[in-house]
């Protein structure tokens, strides 16, 4: 018994000296780039976009079919899901994975989006591109401009809608994470990439689509997104999973096998979901106050323009403070981040500012205002004088009448 107690004491002492919460001691263990099989990888919080891990995140690589994440969100946001798309000969004979569209077949854009994102149909991608932009080449130009505007990517250039190899078709893990984060904010996109099975009734192929993303079947809480492969790109995978209010997005590129790609993403998702959590640190419209200036008793206030979130180590409580320059500072563990707030001047200062504006000689209407003021004062003085004079006249008349009655 004494030996057992001694052993337990040693274990407890070691755990406390590690300075790691016991509940997360195993799951939040840091990972190193050498542990991953992919040449490039990244892990971000889907809500905040905070980067939690990265390995060569800006290496320009071929994406293969994870390109379809971009094509899918573009089609959803820019297209009409009820549009009827006529399948061209080029789309019918597109290389690689297909949903076996027939030449001349008429399919709704909505159905093509499912075939694109669930079954990775290259024929569906080409049909979408031709329908929306007239040609694959023009679609690529439209898609690149859209991604730059909506997601802020700077290291991506797509030459087609499906990801089949082209020397000028490339991206990075960092950019793919941004594209995926943006796409997952769209409920229609989320629904499609989260669908495991769907009946497919086509002109040349009647079957059931089974989502190519194995995470949906093998990883608890998986929400998406897309895998890919070409000989040049090797295996690529963008995966997402959610636990409670925390959702993570992981990307791995140029892994030697599909098994390695799924191991990478699983390891990254485990690290993110076990070691971190997304916390709301301010509600939209929440107000913060501070002294306007040293020696000034008036208060200036700030409000959050939207709900603000931060990714913090699991089990930690972030310290939220208003900075001297009117930003919201959040500190938790190694996390240090600031958020801009909207400033509101004290009422007194606003009144004073308005008064100063009226007195400013540069105002176009200053003299007109003074003229109106003088005229108003003159009218009032005239009315007052007239009223007093009339009152005195009446008083004199009453006095004369009284004196007559006495006499």
WORANOR-V745962 format. One record per pair of residues at least 4 apart in sequence whose C-alpha atoms are under 8 Angstrom apart, sorted by the first residue. I is the first residue (numbers start at 0). J is the second residue. Records with the same first field share a line. If there is no record, write none. Layout:
I = J, J
This chain:
0 = 4
1 = 5
2 = 6
3 = 7
4 = 8
5 = 9
6 = 10
7 = 11
8 = 12
9 = 13
10 = 14
11 = 15
12 = 16
13 = 17
14 = 18, 19, 21
15 = 19
19 = 23, 24
20 = 24, 314
23 = 27, 273, 274, 313
24 = 28
26 = 269, 270, 273, 274
27 = 269, 270, 271, 273, 274, 275
28 = 270, 274
29 = 270
30 = 34, 270
31 = 35
32 = 53, 54
35 = 263
36 = 254, 255, 259, 260, 263
37 = 251, 252, 253, 254, 255, 259, 260, 263
38 = 54, 55, 251, 252, 253, 254
39 = 53, 54, 55, 56, 57, 58, 171, 172, 251, 252, 253
40 = 53, 54, 55, 56, 172, 173, 249, 250, 251, 252
41 = 50, 51, 52, 53, 54, 56, 172, 173, 176, 249, 250, 251
42 = 50, 51, 52, 53, 176, 247, 248, 249, 250, 267, 268, 271
43 = 48, 49, 50, 51, 52, 176, 247, 248, 249
44 = 48, 49, 50, 51, 245, 246, 247, 248, 271, 277, 310
45 = 180, 245, 246, 247, 248
46 = 180, 245, 246, 277, 308
47 = 277, 308, 309, 310
48 = 177, 180
49 = 310
51 = 271
52 = 267
56 = 171, 172, 173
57 = 154, 171, 172, 173, 174
58 = 171, 172
59 = 154, 155, 169, 170, 171
60 = 169, 170, 171, 232, 252, 253
61 = 164, 168, 169, 170, 231, 232, 253
62 = 66, 162, 168, 169, 170, 171, 227, 228, 232, 235, 252
63 = 161, 162, 163, 164, 227, 228, 229, 232, 233, 234, 235
64 = 119, 161, 162, 163, 225, 226, 227, 228, 235
65 = 69, 162, 225, 226, 227, 235, 236, 237
66 = 70, 157, 160, 161, 162
67 = 71, 115, 116, 119, 124, 160, 161, 162, 225
68 = 72, 116, 178, 179, 182, 224, 225
69 = 73, 142, 146, 178, 179, 182
70 = 74, 124, 142, 160, 161
71 = 75, 112, 115, 116, 188
72 = 76, 182, 185, 188
73 = 77, 78, 142, 145
74 = 78, 112, 127, 131
75 = 79, 80, 112, 187, 188
78 = 82, 108, 131
79 = 108
80 = 107, 108, 109
81 = 107, 108, 109
82 = 107, 108, 109
83 = 105, 106, 107, 108
84 = 105, 106, 107, 108, 126, 127, 130
85 = 103, 104, 105, 106, 126, 130
86 = 90, 91, 100, 101, 102, 103, 104, 105, 106, 126
87 = 91, 102, 103, 126
88 = 92, 102, 103
89 = 93, 125
90 = 100, 102, 121, 122, 123, 125, 126
91 = 99, 100, 101, 102, 122
92 = 122
93 = 97, 121, 122, 125
94 = 121, 122
95 = 121, 163
96 = 118, 119, 120, 121, 122
97 = 118, 119, 120, 121, 122, 123
98 = 114, 118, 120, 121, 122, 123, 204
99 = 122, 201, 203, 204
100 = 104, 122, 123, 201, 202, 203, 204
101 = 202, 203
104 = 202
106 = 110, 111
107 = 111
108 = 112, 127
109 = 113
110 = 114
111 = 115, 123, 124, 127
112 = 116, 123, 191
113 = 117, 118, 191
114 = 118, 119, 120, 123, 208
115 = 119, 120, 121, 123, 124
116 = 120, 191, 192, 210, 225
117 = 191, 192, 194, 195, 208, 209, 210, 211, 212
118 = 208, 209, 210, 211
119 = 211
120 = 124, 161
121 = 125, 161
122 = 126
123 = 127
124 = 128, 160, 161
125 = 129, 135, 160, 161
126 = 130
127 = 131
128 = 132, 133, 134, 135, 138, 160
129 = 133, 134, 135, 138
130 = 134
131 = 138
132 = 137, 138, 141
133 = 137, 138
134 = 138
135 = 139, 159, 160
136 = 140, 158, 159
137 = 141
138 = 142, 159, 160
139 = 143, 157, 158, 159, 160
140 = 144, 157, 158
141 = 145
142 = 146, 157
143 = 147, 155, 156, 157
144 = 148
145 = 149
146 = 150, 151, 152, 178
147 = 151, 152, 153
149 = 181
150 = 177, 178, 181
151 = 177
152 = 174, 177, 178
153 = 174
154 = 170, 171, 174
155 = 168, 169, 170, 171, 174
156 = 167, 168, 169, 170
157 = 162, 167, 168, 169, 170
158 = 165, 167, 168
159 = 163, 168
162 = 168
163 = 229
164 = 168, 229, 231, 232
170 = 174, 175
171 = 175
172 = 176, 250, 251, 252
173 = 177
174 = 178
175 = 179, 237, 250
176 = 180, 237, 248, 249, 250
177 = 181
178 = 182
179 = 183, 224, 237, 248
180 = 184, 248
181 = 185
182 = 188, 189
183 = 188, 189
184 = 188, 189
185 = 189
186 = 190
187 = 191
188 = 192
189 = 193, 222, 223
190 = 194
192 = 210, 222, 223, 224, 225
193 = 215, 221, 222, 223, 224
194 = 210
195 = 209, 210, 215, 216
196 = 207, 208, 209, 210
197 = 207, 208, 209
198 = 206, 207, 208
199 = 204, 205, 206, 207, 208
200 = 204, 205, 206
201 = 205
211 = 225, 226
212 = 223, 224, 225, 226
213 = 217
214 = 218, 221, 223, 238, 261
215 = 219, 220, 221, 222, 223
218 = 240, 265
219 = 240
220 = 240, 241, 242
221 = 238, 239, 240, 241
222 = 238, 239, 240, 241
223 = 237, 238, 239, 240
224 = 237, 238, 239
225 = 236, 237, 238
226 = 234, 235, 236, 237
227 = 234, 235, 236
228 = 232, 233, 234, 235
229 = 233, 234
232 = 252, 253
233 = 252, 253, 254, 255, 256
234 = 252, 253, 254, 255, 256, 257, 260
235 = 250, 251, 252, 253, 254, 257, 260
236 = 250, 251, 252, 260, 261, 264
237 = 248, 249, 250, 251, 264
238 = 248, 249, 250, 264
239 = 246, 247, 248, 249, 268
240 = 246, 247, 248, 268
241 = 245, 246, 247, 272
242 = 246, 272
244 = 276, 277
245 = 272, 276, 277
246 = 272, 277
247 = 268, 271, 272
248 = 268
249 = 264, 267, 268
250 = 264
251 = 260, 263, 264
252 = 260
254 = 259, 260
255 = 259, 260
256 = 260
257 = 261
258 = 262
259 = 263
260 = 264
261 = 265
262 = 266
263 = 267
264 = 268
265 = 269
266 = 270
267 = 271
268 = 272
269 = 273, 274
270 = 274
271 = 275
272 = 276
273 = 313
274 = 312, 313
275 = 310, 311, 312, 313
276 = 310, 311, 312, 313
277 = 308, 309, 310, 311
278 = 308, 309, 310, 311
279 = 306, 307, 308, 309
280 = 306, 307, 308, 309, 317, 319
281 = 285, 303, 306, 307, 308
282 = 303, 305, 306, 307
283 = 302, 303, 304, 305, 306, 307
284 = 302, 303, 304, 305
285 = 302, 303
286 = 300, 301, 302, 303
287 = 300, 301, 302, 321
288 = 298, 299, 300, 301
289 = 298, 299, 300
290 = 295, 296, 297, 298, 299
291 = 295, 296, 297, 298, 299, 345
292 = 296
297 = 345, 347
298 = 344, 345
299 = 342, 343, 344, 345
300 = 342, 343, 344, 345
301 = 325, 340, 341, 342, 343
302 = 340, 341, 342, 343
303 = 307, 339, 340, 341
304 = 340, 341
307 = 338
309 = 329
311 = 315, 316, 317, 331, 332, 334
312 = 331, 332
315 = 331, 332
316 = 331
317 = 329, 330, 331
318 = 328, 329, 330, 331
319 = 327, 328, 329, 330
320 = 327, 328, 329
321 = 325, 326, 327, 328
322 = 326, 327, 328
325 = 339, 340, 342
326 = 337, 338, 339, 340
327 = 337, 338, 339, 340
328 = 335, 336, 337, 338
329 = 334, 335, 336, 337
330 = 334, 335, 336
331 = 335
344 = 348, 349
345 = 349
346 = 350
347 = 351
348 = 352
349 = 353
350 = 354
351 = 355
352 = 356
353 = 357
354 = 358
355 = 359
356 = 362
357 = 362, 365
358 = 365
359 = 365
360 = 365
361 = 365
364 = 368
365 = 369
366 = 370
367 = 371
368 = 372
369 = 373
370 = 374
371 = 375
372 = 376
373 = 377
374 = 378
375 = 379
376 = 380
377 = 381
378 = 382
379 = 383
380 = 384
381 = 385
382 = 386
383 = 387
384 = 388
385 = 389
386 = 390
387 = 391
388 = 392
389 = 393
390 = 394
391 = 395
392 = 396
393 = 397
394 = 398
395 = 399
396 = 400
397 = 401
398 = 402
399 = 403
400 = 404
401 = 405
402 = 406
